[in-house]
């Protein structure tokens, strides 16, 4: 879908469990109330010296998924980086994906009205 312009984005935010309340405050402060939260295990990119064995250790993480208006993405990303970054590996990651459509099952509303 090269060149497609989306009006909504899905944010998948993976963070340390101790940061969930701060993330919730960021999202609700930006008027994002719909989110799905899951406890997950994961590992990031781990590097070792050439020829050394890499041991992959899975760590507990929280995965938060939400869909927001395109205009809200940068503000949320900046707040998350500002408030959750410790500057050390394992702080987390944010994935941003385009959303073609959203449809409310209850009444058939479409697009950003669903948010």
ZIQUIPE-V864726 format. One record per residue. N is the residue number from 1. RES is the residue in one letter. SS is DSSP state (h for helix, s for strand, l for the rest). Layout:
((N/RES/SS) (N/RES/SS))
This chain:
((1/X/l) (2/X/l) (3/X/l) (4/X/l) (5/X/l) (6/X/l) (7/X/l) (8/X/s) (9/X/s) (10/X/s) (11/X/s) (12/X/s) (13/X/s) (14/X/s) (15/X/s) (16/X/l) (17/X/h) (18/X/h) (19/X/h) (20/X/h) (21/X/h) (22/X/h) (23/X/h) (24/X/h) (25/X/h) (26/X/h) (27/X/h) (28/X/h) (29/X/h) (30/X/l) (31/X/l) (32/X/l) (33/X/l) (34/X/l) (35/X/l) (36/X/s) (37/X/s) (38/X/s) (39/X/s) (40/X/s) (41/X/s) (42/X/s) (43/X/l) (44/X/l) (45/X/l) (46/X/l) (47/X/l) (48/X/l) (49/X/l) (50/X/l) (51/X/l) (52/X/l) (53/X/l) (54/X/l) (55/X/l) (56/X/l) (57/X/l) (58/X/l) (59/X/s) (60/X/s) (61/X/s) (62/X/s) (63/X/s) (64/X/s) (65/X/s) (66/X/s) (67/X/s) (68/X/s) (69/X/s) (70/X/h) (71/X/h) (72/X/h) (73/X/h) (74/X/h) (75/X/h) (76/X/h) (77/X/h) (78/X/h) (79/X/h) (80/X/h) (81/X/h) (82/X/h) (83/X/h) (84/X/h) (85/X/l) (86/X/l) (87/X/l) (88/X/l) (89/X/l) (90/X/l) (91/X/l) (92/X/l) (93/X/s) (94/X/s) (95/X/s) (96/X/s) (97/X/s) (98/X/s) (99/X/s) (100/X/l) (101/X/l) (102/X/l) (103/X/s) (104/X/l) (105/X/l) (106/X/l) (107/X/l) (108/X/l) (109/X/l) (110/X/s) (111/X/h) (112/X/h) (113/X/h) (114/X/h) (115/X/l))
